[in-house]
Amino acid sequence: MSQEEEQFLPLSVAAAIAYGSLISAADAAADSVRLEAHLDYIAGELASILPLFSQIDGAAPRILPPERVVHGKFSQGAQVLQLPGEREPLSGLRVRHADLPPAIEQLRQRLSGSRSG
C-alpha cells in the first residue's frame, strides 16, 4: 500500500468508525437493514463536514464537488453515492484519515445539540 493510499480511508469504514464512536451499544441497529440506513445517514453527515473523494481502479483520488455531494444520496452502507443528474452512481468513496477524528467530534456536537434542543 502506497503512502497516498494510507492517507485515505473508504467512506464506508469511516462511517462505521463514526457510528461506533457516536452510538451506544443500546441504541445500535439490531439488523443489517437498519445498520445500512444508519451508515448511509452518517456518511451524509460526514460528507457535509469533510471533503469526499472518489478513487477508481487505483487512480489518484479526486475530490468530489461539495455542492453536488450535499444533494446526493448514499446507499449500500455508505459505499455508493448517487448524485443528482448522474446516471451512474459513484463508488470508490474515500475520506482522508486525518480528517475523520475532528469530523466525528463536530458530528458529536451536532447530534448532542439536536437532542437537547
Residue pairs with C-beta under 8 A, 6 or more apart in sequence:
4 60
4 61
6 97
7 96
7 97
7 98
8 53
8 55
8 61
8 94
8 95
8 96
8 97
9 94
9 95
9 96
9 97
9 100
10 79
10 93
10 94
11 43
11 46
11 47
11 52
11 74
11 78
11 79
11 93
11 94
11 95
12 39
12 43
12 76
12 77
12 78
12 79
12 93
14 43
14 46
14 78
14 95
14 100
15 39
15 40
15 42
15 43
15 46
15 77
15 78
16 39
16 77
16 78
17 100
17 104
18 42
18 45
18 46
18 100
18 103
18 104
18 107
19 28
19 38
19 39
19 42
21 104
21 108
22 42
22 104
22 107
22 108
22 111
23 38
28 35
29 35
29 37
29 38
35 77
36 75
36 76
36 77
39 74
39 77
39 78
40 73
40 74
40 75
40 76
40 77
40 78
41 74
42 78
42 107
43 74
43 78
43 81
43 93
44 72
44 74
45 107
45 110
46 52
46 95
46 100
46 103
46 107
47 66
47 69
47 70
47 72
47 74
47 81
48 70
49 103
49 106
49 107
50 95
50 96
50 99
50 100
50 103
51 63
51 64
51 66
51 95
51 96
51 99
52 63
52 64
52 66
52 69
52 81
52 93
52 94
52 95
53 61
53 62
53 63
53 64
53 93
53 94
53 95
53 96
54 61
54 62
54 64
54 90
54 91
54 92
54 93
54 94
55 61
55 62
55 92
55 94
56 91
56 92
57 92
61 94
64 81
64 90
68 83
68 84
69 81
69 83
71 83
71 84
72 81
72 82
72 83
72 84
73 81
73 82
74 80
74 81
75 81
75 82
75 89
78 93
79 91
79 93
80 89
80 90
80 91
80 93
81 89
81 90
81 91
81 93
82 89
82 90
83 89
83 90
95 103
